Amino acid sequence: MKLRRREGHPLEDTEDMKEWRREFEKMSLIDHEKKLKSLGLDEEDIEEFKREIDAKRKNKE
């Protein structure tokens, strides 16, 4: 039986994850929205995502 990771646990920081993170950080919010829609998220989830990303970007400045 394969155990599922609990929500909130960080994934291992593999080379694939590092590459994905670099691509993710370069994406615009419009690109993020398109990607999230393709993954099946609804408008409410996407708006929450935008707020969180915007807050994180402001904290880095």
C-alpha positions in Angstrom: 0.0 0.0 0.0 1.4 3.4 -1.0 1.0 6.1 1.6 -0.2 9.5 0.4 1.6 12.7 1.7 -0.5 14.8 3.9 -1.5 18.2 2.7 0.9 20.8 3.6 4.0 18.6 3.7 6.8 20.0 1.3 7.8 17.8 -1.6 11.4 16.6 -1.9 13.6 19.3 -3.5 14.8 17.2 -6.5 16.3 18.7 -9.7 12.9 18.4 -11.4 11.3 20.4 -8.6 14.0 23.1 -8.8 13.5 23.4 -12.6 9.7 23.6 -12.1 10.1 26.3 -9.4 12.3 28.4 -11.7 9.7 28.2 -14.5 6.9 28.8 -12.0 8.5 32.0 -10.7 9.0 33.4 -14.2 5.3 32.9 -15.2 3.0 35.9 -15.3 -0.3 35.8 -13.4 -2.1 35.4 -16.7 0.0 32.3 -17.5 -0.6 31.0 -13.9 -4.4 31.5 -14.5 -4.3 29.5 -17.7 -2.3 26.7 -16.1 -4.6 26.5 -13.1 -7.7 26.4 -15.4 -6.1 23.6 -17.3 -5.7 21.7 -14.0 -9.4 22.1 -13.2 -9.4 24.9 -10.6 -12.5 27.1 -10.5 -12.5 30.9 -10.4 -12.6 31.1 -6.6 -9.5 29.0 -6.3 -7.7 31.0 -8.9 -8.5 34.3 -7.2 -7.2 32.9 -3.9 -4.0 31.8 -5.7 -3.6 35.3 -7.3 -3.9 37.0 -3.9 -1.3 34.6 -2.3 1.2 35.0 -5.1 0.8 38.8 -5.1 1.4 38.9 -1.4 4.5 36.7 -1.7 5.9 38.9 -4.5 5.3 42.1 -2.5 7.1 40.6 0.5 10.2 39.8 -1.6 10.5 43.5 -2.6 
